């Protein structure tokens, strides 16, 4: 069975490593981008199943990155990381699917 691929976009390398390790322990394939512009480029190249992104990043915020991606293609699922590892998961139709604190 094919592993689910995750694009992790996080500008803090230590936090990105912790999240990557946790996702890989759950059998996800993870690639990391360290800012919104790189995340946008990596999404186009990799076409991951899921995006997990920080909100506040240099060059392009997580919201702006997802907005740009959604202008031309469909994202099945994306999550936004917030302070203290709070995150929101949004479904394809942009309704809040879950928020975990």
Order of alpha helices (4+ residues) and beta strands (2+ residues): beta-alpha-beta-alpha-beta-alpha-beta-beta-beta
